[in-house]
C-alpha cells in the first residue's frame, strides 16, 4: 500500500524545537559581516594591533612589532603588561583564554578608578574573539610575572591548552605576542592591503609620540619603522598636497579633575591646516582607533573652528554686508589630524568607523574654540587671511544659491501659511521637517536652526494616498501643503518631473517615537513612494528618530552626572546595563518617557533630533532598488481591498512585530 506523503505544513512546523541558540563564537562565523570587514583581513588584524596600542596608550609599552610571515600569517608583538593567564575568579578558566574565546569579555569595560584601562579603543569586548573565530590558527604567548604562558586556537576553539613555564635568562620580561592565520573562506581576498596597513601603522606612531612601530615583511625582506617625536604637526605637514595659507594651527586640551562637564583626561589633540587648493587631508581618531567615517568628535572640531573664526570676524568687523557665514565656509578648505580621548566612546558598529558619543561635540569644541580664538587674536594678520578664505567661500556659496533662485523664475505658488521657512536659499543645505502636531511644531520652531531648517506642522493623520488619483490629491489640505512647501509636483515612477523647483535638500519626517508616530511615518512614506518616487530615488527623503526615553544618571567614578537619551526599550536596557557596570544601581537612574514630541522643550528637541551633529536621521531607500516588489508589498499593506493579503502577512511575520501597549 502506498504511503501517504507528509504534508508540507508538517515539514514547515514552527515550534519550540525550531529555535536555535547560537553559542560561543558561532554568531561570528555565521554572520562575519556583522562583526568585521569581509573584503580583506585588515580589520581582524587591527583588533590585535589595537590591543597592543591600548597598552602603549595606558603607558605600559614603547614598542610594537608587526611581522608579515612567509606562510601568510601575521604576528603582533608588544612590550606591554602581558595578558593575565591566571584563572578567572568567576568563570574558572584562564583569563587569556576567555579574552580570545568569549564575546563581551575584556579588560576595558571598567572605566572607573583602578580599572586596567581608563582610555581604550576596544569597548565592546568582542574584538580579538572575532579575530580568533575567523582564523584557521592563532597562537598566543603572554609574558608576565616571571613566566610565559602559551596556548593555540583553531577557528575559535582551543586546540593546545595553556601551558606556563618560568622565563629563561635572555627572554623578554613582559608583553604579548599574537600570531594569526586568517581563514580565506570568510574574506573576498585573503591578501592584506599593504597601503592601508602601512598607513594604519604609521598613524599609530603619529598618535603615540615616543612609541616605535615596526613592520617586517618576510616575503620582500623589507623592514619599515616609524617613530614621530613631532607628532601630529610633522605628520600633517608631510601629508599635505598644497601649501597652507597660514601656519599650521596645533593644540590640545584635556579635562582636569575640577572639570564639571567631562571626566579627567578626556579631551583632544589636533593640528589644522587651511589651503586654497589641493585635496584636503582629514584623519580622525578616538583613543587611537581610526574613525574613517568621522563622527561627533569631528563635528566638535568643525564647531570650534567655526565659532572661533566667526568671533574673530565679528570682533574686527570683516564680514561684508549681506554675507552670512556658515560652518562649511570655514571647514571646506581645512585639512586636519584629530586625536580625541573619550572615556567611554560609543561607536557606530563593531568596526568603529564612526564615533556617535554626543558629548564629544562639546568636548572637542570646548577646547578648540578658545585655543584658536587666542591664536588668531595673537596673530591678527594670519587671522585676516583665514577670514578672507572663509568669506570668499560664503560668497561663492551664496551666488550659487541665487542662481538656483533665478532658475525657478516667477509664478512660484504661495507657500502654506503654517510653514515656518528658513533663511537660506541654498537648496543642498536646507531641510524641512514635517512635524506631527502643532504643539511639537512649536517646540521645533523654537529649537531649530533658523538659517537652514524649516518646519511644516501637520494636523492629525495624513490621508492614506495609496489609491488616491493624482488629480484628486490636492483636495486634501495636508498633501497640498507638503507638495507646495517642497516645490515638487506629484508624479509617477516613470515620469520625468521638474525637480529644479525643489526647495529643500532634505525632507525629514518627524513624528512621535510611539505607535501613532509610526503610523504617521507610514502614511507619509506611502505618499512619497506613490506620488513623489523621484525624491526617494534622489535621496531627498529622511526619517528623523527622536528618543522615547531620557535617563538622568548620577555622577559615578570619574564621570560627572549626565543625561542620556534612548531611542527605544532595547537602548534603554543597554544604558542601564552599562550604568550597572559603572557602579550605578538601576534604581538610582531617573527614567523619563516622552509621550510625544510636544513634551520635549526646544533645547531637548534640538539636542536629540534637529542638531546635525547629534541627531539620528535615516535616509529612505527602496530595498535593493527593486521598485516593483516594493510596490507589491506596499499594495498589500496600504490597499483598501487587501485585507486577506494583510492577514496572511501578519500570520507569517506576526512574531516579528513589537507591540507598544
C-alpha positions as CSV (number, residue, x, y, z in Angstrom):
1,X,0.0,0.0,0.0
2,X,1.4,3.4,-0.9
3,X,2.4,5.6,1.9
4,X,0.7,9.0,2.1
5,X,3.3,11.8,1.7
6,X,3.8,14.1,4.7
7,X,2.1,17.4,4.3
8,X,4.2,20.5,3.7
9,X,2.8,22.1,6.8
10,X,4.3,19.3,8.9
11,X,7.7,19.9,7.3
12,X,7.4,23.6,8.0
13,X,6.2,23.3,11.6
14,X,7.2,26.2,13.8
15,X,7.5,25.0,17.3
16,X,9.8,25.3,20.4
17,X,12.3,23.0,18.7
18,X,12.6,25.4,15.8
19,X,14.5,27.9,17.8
20,X,18.3,27.6,17.6
21,X,20.5,29.3,20.1
22,X,24.0,30.1,18.7
23,X,26.7,29.6,21.3
24,X,30.2,30.8,21.8
25,X,31.7,32.3,18.6
26,X,29.1,30.7,16.3
27,X,27.3,34.0,15.6
28,X,30.6,35.4,14.3
29,X,31.1,32.5,11.9
30,X,27.5,32.6,10.7
31,X,27.4,36.4,10.1
32,X,31.0,37.7,10.0
33,X,29.9,40.9,8.2
34,X,28.1,42.0,11.4
35,X,31.4,42.0,13.3
36,X,34.1,42.9,10.9
37,X,35.0,43.9,7.3
38,X,34.9,40.9,5.0
39,X,36.6,42.4,1.9
40,X,40.1,41.5,3.4
41,X,41.5,40.5,6.9
42,X,42.8,44.0,7.8
43,X,40.2,44.7,10.4
44,X,40.6,41.4,12.3
45,X,44.4,42.2,12.3
46,X,43.6,45.7,13.6
47,X,41.7,44.3,16.6
48,X,45.0,42.6,17.7
49,X,47.0,45.8,16.9
50,X,44.6,47.9,18.9
51,X,45.2,45.8,22.0
52,X,48.9,46.4,21.7
53,X,48.3,50.2,21.1
54,X,46.0,50.4,24.1
55,X,48.9,49.1,26.3
56,X,51.1,51.9,24.9
57,X,48.2,54.4,25.4
58,X,48.0,53.3,29.0
59,X,51.8,54.0,29.4
60,X,53.0,50.4,29.6
61,X,54.7,49.8,26.2
62,X,57.2,51.5,23.9
63,X,57.5,49.1,21.0
64,X,55.0,47.4,18.6
65,X,56.4,44.9,16.1
66,X,54.3,43.6,13.2
67,X,55.6,40.7,11.0
68,X,54.1,39.5,7.7
69,X,55.3,35.9,7.7
70,X,56.1,33.9,4.5
71,X,53.3,31.4,5.3
72,X,50.6,34.2,5.1
73,X,50.3,34.6,8.8
74,X,50.7,37.9,10.7
75,X,52.0,38.5,14.2
76,X,51.9,41.4,16.6
77,X,54.3,41.7,19.4
78,X,54.3,44.4,22.2
79,X,56.2,45.1,25.4
80,X,53.1,45.8,27.5
81,X,52.0,44.2,30.7
82,X,51.1,40.8,29.1
83,X,47.5,39.4,29.2
84,X,46.8,37.8,32.6
85,X,46.7,34.0,32.4
86,X,45.6,33.0,35.9
87,X,42.1,31.6,36.5
88,X,39.2,34.0,36.3
89,X,37.5,34.2,39.8
90,X,34.0,33.6,38.4
91,X,34.5,31.6,35.2
92,X,37.2,29.2,36.4
93,X,39.1,29.4,33.1
94,X,42.4,31.1,32.2
95,X,41.7,34.8,31.6
96,X,43.8,34.8,28.4
97,X,41.5,32.0,27.1
98,X,38.3,34.0,27.9
99,X,39.6,37.1,26.1
100,X,40.1,35.1,22.9
101,X,37.0,32.8,23.0
102,X,34.2,34.8,24.7
103,X,32.2,37.6,23.1
104,X,31.9,40.5,25.6
105,X,34.9,39.5,27.7
106,X,37.8,42.0,28.1
107,X,39.6,44.4,30.4
108,X,38.2,47.6,29.0
109,X,34.7,47.8,30.5
110,X,35.8,49.0,33.9
111,X,36.4,52.7,33.3
112,X,36.5,53.7,37.0
113,X,39.4,54.2,39.2
114,X,41.6,51.2,39.3
115,X,40.4,49.8,36.0
116,X,43.0,48.2,33.7
117,X,42.4,50.8,31.0
118,X,41.0,54.3,31.6
119,X,41.1,55.2,27.9
120,X,41.0,52.5,25.2
121,X,39.7,51.9,21.7
122,X,38.3,48.5,22.4
123,X,34.9,48.9,24.2
124,X,32.7,46.1,23.0
125,X,34.8,43.2,24.3
126,X,34.3,41.3,21.0
127,X,37.5,42.3,19.1
128,X,40.1,39.6,19.3
129,X,37.5,36.9,19.8
130,X,36.2,37.8,16.4
131,X,39.8,37.6,15.1
132,X,40.1,34.2,16.6
133,X,36.8,32.9,15.2
134,X,37.8,33.9,11.7
135,X,41.4,32.5,11.8
136,X,42.4,28.9,10.8
137,X,45.0,29.1,13.6
138,X,46.0,31.5,16.3
139,X,49.0,31.3,18.7
140,X,49.2,33.5,21.8
141,X,52.2,33.9,24.1
142,X,52.0,36.2,27.1
143,X,54.9,37.2,29.3
144,X,54.4,38.5,32.8
145,X,55.3,38.0,36.4
146,X,58.4,36.0,35.6
147,X,56.5,33.4,33.4
148,X,55.5,32.9,29.8
149,X,52.2,31.2,29.0
150,X,51.3,29.8,25.6
151,X,48.1,28.4,24.0
152,X,46.8,27.8,20.5
153,X,43.4,28.1,18.9
154,X,41.7,27.0,15.6
155,X,38.5,28.5,14.4
156,X,38.0,30.0,17.9
157,X,38.5,26.7,19.7
158,X,41.4,25.8,22.0
159,X,43.5,23.0,20.3
160,X,46.6,23.4,22.5
161,X,45.6,24.2,26.1
162,X,47.5,26.8,28.1
163,X,51.0,25.8,29.3
164,X,53.0,28.2,31.5
165,X,56.7,28.0,32.4
166,X,59.3,30.2,34.1
167,X,61.2,32.6,31.9
168,X,64.7,31.7,31.0
169,X,67.6,34.2,31.1
170,X,67.6,36.4,28.0
171,X,63.8,36.1,27.4
172,X,61.8,39.3,27.4
173,X,60.2,40.1,30.8
174,X,56.7,41.2,29.7
175,X,54.4,41.7,26.7
176,X,52.1,39.7,24.4
177,X,52.7,38.1,21.0
178,X,49.7,37.0,18.9
179,X,50.2,35.2,15.6
180,X,47.1,34.7,13.3
181,X,46.4,32.8,10.2
182,X,43.2,34.4,8.7
183,X,40.7,31.9,7.2
184,X,40.4,32.9,3.5
185,X,36.9,31.3,3.4
186,X,35.5,34.4,5.3
187,X,37.1,37.1,3.1
188,X,36.7,38.2,-0.5
189,X,40.5,38.5,-0.7
190,X,42.9,36.9,1.8
191,X,45.7,39.4,0.9
192,X,46.5,42.1,3.4
193,X,46.1,45.6,1.7
194,X,49.7,47.0,2.1
195,X,48.8,50.6,1.5
196,X,46.1,50.6,4.2
197,X,48.3,48.5,6.5
198,X,51.3,50.9,6.4
199,X,49.1,53.9,6.8
200,X,47.5,52.3,9.9
201,X,50.8,51.5,11.5
202,X,52.2,54.9,10.6
203,X,49.2,56.6,12.2
204,X,49.7,54.7,15.4
205,X,53.3,56.0,15.7
206,X,52.0,59.6,15.0
207,X,49.4,59.4,17.7
208,X,51.8,57.9,20.3
209,X,55.0,60.1,20.3
210,X,57.9,58.1,21.5
211,X,56.5,54.7,20.6
212,X,58.3,52.8,17.8
213,X,56.1,50.8,15.4
214,X,58.0,48.4,13.1
215,X,56.7,46.4,10.1
216,X,58.8,43.4,8.9
217,X,57.8,41.7,5.6
218,X,59.5,38.3,5.3
219,X,58.5,37.9,1.7
220,X,60.2,41.0,0.4
221,X,62.8,41.1,3.2
222,X,61.9,44.8,3.9
223,X,61.7,46.5,7.2
224,X,59.9,49.8,7.9
225,X,59.9,51.6,11.2
226,X,58.1,54.7,12.4
227,X,58.6,57.0,15.4
228,X,57.4,60.6,15.5
229,X,58.6,63.0,18.1
230,X,56.9,65.9,16.4
231,X,53.5,64.1,16.5
232,X,50.5,65.5,14.6
233,X,52.3,68.6,13.2
234,X,55.1,66.7,11.5
235,X,52.6,64.1,10.1
236,X,50.2,66.7,8.6
237,X,53.0,68.8,7.2
238,X,54.3,65.7,5.4
239,X,50.9,64.7,4.1
240,X,49.5,68.0,2.7
241,X,49.3,68.2,-1.0
242,X,49.3,72.1,-1.2
243,X,50.9,74.9,0.7
244,X,48.9,76.2,3.7
245,X,47.5,79.8,3.6
246,X,48.6,80.3,7.2
247,X,50.9,78.4,9.5
248,X,49.5,75.1,10.9
249,X,47.3,75.6,13.9
250,X,48.2,73.0,16.6
251,X,46.9,72.4,20.1
252,X,45.5,70.1,22.7
253,X,43.3,70.3,25.7
254,X,42.2,67.8,28.4
255,X,39.8,68.0,31.3
256,X,41.3,68.1,34.8
257,X,39.7,66.7,37.9
258,X,38.0,70.0,38.6
259,X,36.1,69.9,35.3
260,X,32.3,69.7,35.9
261,X,31.4,68.6,32.4
262,X,33.9,65.9,31.5
263,X,35.9,63.1,33.1
264,X,39.5,63.7,34.0
265,X,41.8,63.1,31.0
266,X,39.1,63.5,28.3
267,X,39.9,65.9,25.5
268,X,41.7,66.1,22.2
269,X,44.9,67.0,20.3
270,X,44.7,68.5,16.9
271,X,46.6,70.0,14.0
272,X,44.8,72.0,11.3
273,X,45.9,73.5,8.0
274,X,43.9,75.7,5.7
275,X,44.7,75.5,1.9
276,X,43.2,77.2,-1.2
277,X,43.7,74.2,-3.4
278,X,44.5,70.5,-3.3
279,X,42.6,67.7,-1.8
280,X,42.0,68.2,1.9
281,X,43.7,65.7,4.3
282,X,41.3,64.6,7.0
283,X,42.0,62.0,9.6
284,X,40.5,61.5,13.0
285,X,41.0,59.0,15.8
286,X,39.4,58.2,19.1
287,X,41.7,56.5,21.7
288,X,44.0,55.7,18.7
289,X,41.2,54.0,16.7
290,X,40.9,55.5,13.2
291,X,37.4,56.8,12.6
292,X,37.3,56.9,8.8
293,X,33.6,57.9,8.7
294,X,34.2,60.7,11.2
295,X,31.6,61.3,13.9
296,X,30.8,63.7,16.7
297,X,34.5,64.5,17.6
298,X,34.9,65.9,14.0
299,X,31.7,67.8,14.5
300,X,33.2,69.3,17.6
301,X,36.3,70.4,15.7
302,X,34.2,71.9,13.0
303,X,32.1,73.8,15.6
304,X,35.1,75.0,17.5
305,X,36.8,76.3,14.3
306,X,33.7,78.0,13.0
307,X,32.8,79.7,16.3
308,X,36.4,81.0,16.7
309,X,36.7,82.3,13.1
310,X,33.2,83.8,13.3
311,X,34.1,85.6,16.6
312,X,37.3,87.0,15.1
313,X,35.5,88.2,12.0
314,X,32.8,89.9,14.2
315,X,35.4,91.4,16.5
316,X,37.3,93.0,13.6
317,X,34.1,93.9,11.6
318,X,35.3,92.0,8.5
319,X,32.0,90.5,7.2
320,X,30.7,92.3,4.1
321,X,27.0,93.4,4.2
322,X,24.6,90.7,3.1
323,X,27.1,87.8,3.6
324,X,26.1,85.0,6.0
325,X,28.9,82.8,7.3
326,X,28.2,79.1,7.6
327,X,30.3,76.3,9.3
328,X,31.1,74.8,6.0
329,X,32.6,78.0,4.7
330,X,35.3,77.7,7.3
331,X,35.6,74.0,7.2
332,X,35.6,73.4,3.5
333,X,39.3,74.1,3.0
334,X,40.5,72.7,6.3
335,X,42.9,69.7,6.5
336,X,43.4,68.2,9.9
337,X,44.5,65.3,12.1
338,X,42.4,65.0,15.2
339,X,43.1,62.6,18.1
340,X,40.3,62.5,20.7
341,X,40.4,60.8,24.1
342,X,37.0,59.8,25.3
343,X,36.5,57.8,28.5
344,X,33.5,55.8,27.2
345,X,33.2,56.1,23.4
346,X,30.1,54.9,21.6
347,X,30.9,53.8,18.1
348,X,28.6,53.0,15.2
349,X,29.0,49.3,14.6
350,X,31.8,46.9,15.6
351,X,34.3,48.1,13.1
352,X,34.2,51.5,14.9
353,X,34.4,53.7,11.7
354,X,32.3,56.5,13.2
355,X,32.0,58.0,16.7
356,X,28.4,58.5,18.0
357,X,29.1,59.9,21.5
358,X,27.0,63.0,21.7
359,X,29.1,64.7,24.4
360,X,32.2,64.5,22.1
361,X,30.9,67.6,20.2
362,X,31.0,69.8,23.3
363,X,34.2,68.1,24.5
364,X,36.3,68.9,21.4
365,X,34.7,72.3,20.7
366,X,35.2,73.5,24.2
367,X,39.0,73.1,23.8
368,X,39.4,74.0,20.2
369,X,37.4,77.3,20.2
370,X,39.3,79.2,23.0
371,X,42.6,78.0,21.7
372,X,42.0,79.2,18.1
373,X,40.5,82.5,19.3
374,X,43.6,83.2,21.4
375,X,45.9,82.2,18.5
376,X,44.0,84.3,15.9
377,X,44.0,87.4,18.1
378,X,47.7,86.9,18.8
379,X,48.4,86.6,15.0
380,X,45.9,89.1,13.5
381,X,47.5,89.1,10.0
382,X,47.0,85.3,9.8
383,X,43.5,85.7,11.2
384,X,42.6,88.2,8.4
385,X,43.9,85.7,5.8
386,X,41.8,82.9,7.3
387,X,38.8,85.3,7.4
388,X,39.2,86.2,3.7
389,X,39.3,82.5,2.8
390,X,36.0,81.8,4.7
391,X,34.2,84.9,3.4
392,X,35.2,84.0,-0.2
393,X,33.7,80.6,0.3
394,X,30.5,82.1,1.7
395,X,30.2,84.5,-1.2
396,X,30.7,81.6,-3.7
397,X,28.0,79.5,-1.9
398,X,25.5,82.4,-1.8
399,X,26.0,83.2,-5.5
400,X,25.3,79.5,-6.4
401,X,22.1,79.8,-4.3
402,X,21.0,82.9,-6.1
403,X,21.4,81.2,-9.5
404,X,19.0,78.4,-8.3
405,X,16.5,81.1,-7.2
406,X,16.5,82.8,-10.6
407,X,16.2,79.5,-12.4
408,X,12.9,78.9,-10.5
409,X,11.6,82.1,-12.0
410,X,8.3,83.8,-11.3
411,X,5.0,82.1,-10.7
412,X,6.1,80.2,-7.6
413,X,3.0,79.0,-5.7
414,X,2.1,80.9,-2.5
415,X,3.8,78.9,0.4
416,X,1.4,77.5,3.0
417,X,0.8,79.9,5.9
418,X,1.8,77.3,8.6
419,X,5.2,76.7,7.0
420,X,7.9,78.4,9.0
421,X,10.6,78.7,6.4
422,X,14.3,79.0,6.7
423,X,16.5,82.0,5.7
424,X,19.0,80.2,3.4
425,X,18.3,79.7,-0.3
426,X,21.0,77.0,-0.6
427,X,18.8,74.0,-1.6
428,X,21.5,71.4,-0.8
429,X,21.9,72.8,2.7
430,X,18.3,73.4,3.5
431,X,16.0,71.0,5.4
432,X,12.3,70.8,6.1
433,X,10.7,68.8,8.9
434,X,7.2,67.5,8.5
435,X,6.2,67.6,12.2
436,X,3.3,65.7,13.8
437,X,1.0,68.1,15.6
438,X,1.0,71.9,16.3
439,X,2.5,71.6,19.8
440,X,5.5,69.7,18.5
441,X,5.7,72.2,15.7
442,X,6.0,74.9,18.3
443,X,8.9,73.3,20.0
444,X,10.6,72.5,16.7
445,X,10.2,76.2,15.6
446,X,11.9,77.4,18.7
447,X,14.6,74.7,18.7
448,X,15.6,74.7,15.0
449,X,18.4,76.4,13.3
450,X,16.6,79.3,11.5
451,X,19.3,79.5,8.9
452,X,18.6,76.3,7.1
453,X,15.8,74.4,8.9
454,X,12.1,74.9,8.0
455,X,9.1,73.4,9.9
456,X,5.8,72.3,8.5
457,X,3.3,71.2,11.2
458,X,0.7,68.6,10.1
459,X,-2.7,68.3,11.8
460,X,-3.9,64.8,12.6
461,X,-3.2,61.7,10.5
462,X,-2.3,62.3,6.8
463,X,-4.6,60.8,4.2
464,X,-3.7,57.2,3.0
465,X,-2.9,58.2,-0.6
466,X,-2.1,54.7,-2.0
467,X,-5.3,54.6,-4.0
468,X,-6.0,58.3,-4.5
469,X,-5.8,59.5,-8.1
470,X,-3.1,62.2,-8.7
471,X,-5.6,64.8,-9.8
472,X,-7.5,64.4,-6.6
473,X,-4.5,64.7,-4.2
474,X,-4.8,68.4,-3.7
475,X,-8.3,68.1,-2.3
476,X,-6.5,67.2,0.9
477,X,-5.0,70.3,2.6
478,X,-2.1,68.5,4.2
479,X,-1.0,66.8,1.0
480,X,-1.4,70.1,-0.9
481,X,0.7,72.0,1.7
482,X,3.5,69.4,1.6
483,X,3.7,69.5,-2.2
484,X,3.8,73.3,-2.4
485,X,6.3,73.6,0.5
486,X,8.8,71.2,-1.1
487,X,8.3,72.7,-4.5
488,X,7.8,69.5,-6.5
489,X,4.6,68.3,-8.2
490,X,3.2,64.8,-7.7
491,X,4.4,62.3,-10.3
492,X,4.8,58.6,-11.1
493,X,7.8,56.3,-11.2
494,X,8.1,56.5,-15.0
495,X,7.6,60.3,-15.2
496,X,10.4,62.9,-15.5
497,X,9.3,65.6,-13.1
498,X,10.8,69.0,-12.9
499,X,12.9,68.9,-9.7
500,X,14.5,72.3,-10.3
501,X,11.9,73.8,-8.0
502,X,12.9,71.6,-5.1
503,X,13.3,73.9,-2.1
504,X,15.0,71.6,0.4
505,X,17.8,69.0,0.0
506,X,16.4,67.0,2.9
507,X,12.7,66.4,3.5
508,X,12.5,64.9,7.0
509,X,9.5,63.1,8.6
510,X,9.4,63.9,12.3
511,X,6.8,62.1,14.4
512,X,6.5,60.7,17.9
513,X,8.5,57.7,18.9
514,X,5.4,55.6,19.6
515,X,2.9,53.5,17.6
516,X,0.8,56.6,16.5
517,X,4.0,58.2,15.3
518,X,5.0,55.1,13.4
519,X,1.6,55.2,11.7
520,X,2.1,58.8,10.6
521,X,5.5,57.8,9.3
522,X,4.0,55.0,7.2
523,X,1.3,57.3,5.8
524,X,3.9,59.9,4.7
525,X,6.2,57.3,3.3
526,X,3.2,56.0,1.3
527,X,2.6,59.4,0.0
528,X,6.3,59.9,-1.1
529,X,6.6,56.4,-2.6
530,X,3.4,56.6,-4.5
531,X,3.3,60.2,-5.6
532,X,6.9,61.5,-5.2
533,X,9.1,58.5,-6.1
534,X,11.8,60.5,-7.7
535,X,12.5,62.3,-4.4
536,X,13.2,58.9,-2.8
537,X,15.3,57.8,-5.8
538,X,17.4,61.0,-5.5
539,X,17.9,60.5,-1.7
540,X,15.9,63.5,-0.6
541,X,13.6,61.8,1.9
542,X,14.6,61.1,5.5
543,X,13.0,59.8,8.7
544,X,14.1,61.5,12.0
545,X,14.4,59.3,15.0
546,X,13.5,61.1,18.3
547,X,14.2,59.3,21.6
548,X,11.5,57.6,23.6
549,X,13.3,57.9,27.0
550,X,15.6,60.2,28.9
551,X,17.9,58.8,31.6
552,X,19.4,61.1,34.2
553,X,22.5,59.3,35.5
554,X,24.1,60.5,38.8
555,X,27.8,61.1,39.0
556,X,29.9,57.9,39.0
557,X,33.7,57.5,39.4
558,X,35.4,59.9,37.0
559,X,32.2,60.6,35.1
560,X,30.1,63.6,36.2
561,X,26.3,63.4,36.2
562,X,24.8,63.1,32.8
563,X,21.6,62.9,30.8
564,X,21.4,60.2,28.1
565,X,18.6,59.6,25.5
566,X,17.4,56.2,24.4
567,X,15.5,55.5,21.1
568,X,13.6,52.5,22.5
569,X,13.4,49.9,25.2
570,X,16.4,47.9,23.9
571,X,18.6,51.0,24.0
572,X,17.3,51.9,27.5
573,X,18.2,48.4,28.8
574,X,21.7,48.8,27.3
575,X,22.2,52.2,29.0
576,X,21.0,50.8,32.4
577,X,23.3,47.7,32.0
578,X,26.2,50.0,31.3
579,X,25.4,52.1,34.4
580,X,25.3,48.9,36.5
581,X,28.8,48.1,35.2
582,X,29.9,51.6,36.1
583,X,28.7,51.0,39.7
584,X,25.4,53.0,39.4
585,X,22.4,51.0,40.5
586,X,19.5,51.0,38.1
587,X,17.1,52.4,40.7
588,X,19.4,55.5,41.0
589,X,18.9,56.3,37.4
590,X,15.9,58.5,36.8
591,X,14.0,57.4,33.7
592,X,11.5,59.8,31.9
593,X,9.4,58.6,29.0
594,X,8.4,61.2,26.4
595,X,4.7,60.7,25.5
596,X,5.3,62.8,22.4
597,X,7.4,65.4,20.7
598,X,5.2,68.1,22.3
599,X,6.6,67.1,25.7
600,X,10.1,68.0,24.7
601,X,11.3,71.5,25.2
602,X,13.1,73.3,22.3
603,X,16.5,72.6,23.7
604,X,15.8,68.8,24.1
605,X,14.4,68.6,20.6
606,X,17.4,70.4,19.2
607,X,19.9,68.3,21.1
608,X,18.3,64.9,20.2
609,X,16.6,65.3,16.8
610,X,17.4,68.5,15.0
611,X,21.1,69.1,15.6
612,X,23.1,67.6,12.6
613,X,26.0,66.7,14.9
614,X,24.0,64.6,17.4
615,X,20.7,63.5,15.7
616,X,19.9,60.2,14.1
617,X,18.5,60.7,10.6
618,X,17.7,57.7,8.5
619,X,17.7,58.0,4.6
620,X,14.8,56.4,2.9
621,X,15.8,53.9,0.2
622,X,13.8,51.4,-1.9
623,X,15.2,47.9,-0.9
624,X,17.8,46.8,-3.5
625,X,16.3,49.4,-5.8
626,X,13.6,46.8,-6.6
627,X,10.6,49.2,-7.2
628,X,8.2,46.5,-8.4
629,X,8.5,44.1,-5.4
630,X,8.3,47.1,-3.0
631,X,5.2,48.3,-4.8
632,X,3.5,44.9,-4.4
633,X,4.3,44.8,-0.7
634,X,3.0,48.4,-0.3
635,X,-0.2,47.4,-2.0
636,X,-0.7,44.5,0.5
637,X,0.0,46.9,3.4
638,X,-1.9,50.0,2.3
639,X,-4.5,48.9,-0.3
640,X,-8.2,49.0,0.8
641,X,-9.1,45.7,-0.7
642,X,-6.1,43.8,0.6
643,X,-7.4,42.6,4.0
644,X,-6.8,38.9,3.1
645,X,-3.2,39.6,2.0
646,X,-2.6,41.6,5.1
647,X,-3.9,38.8,7.3
648,X,-1.6,36.4,5.5
649,X,1.4,38.7,6.1
650,X,0.5,39.0,9.8
651,X,0.3,35.3,10.2
652,X,3.7,34.7,8.6
653,X,5.5,37.6,10.2
654,X,3.4,38.4,13.3
655,X,6.1,37.1,15.6
656,X,8.5,39.8,14.4
657,X,6.2,42.7,15.5
658,X,7.0,44.6,18.7
659,X,3.8,45.9,20.2
660,X,3.7,49.1,22.3
661,X,0.7,48.9,24.6
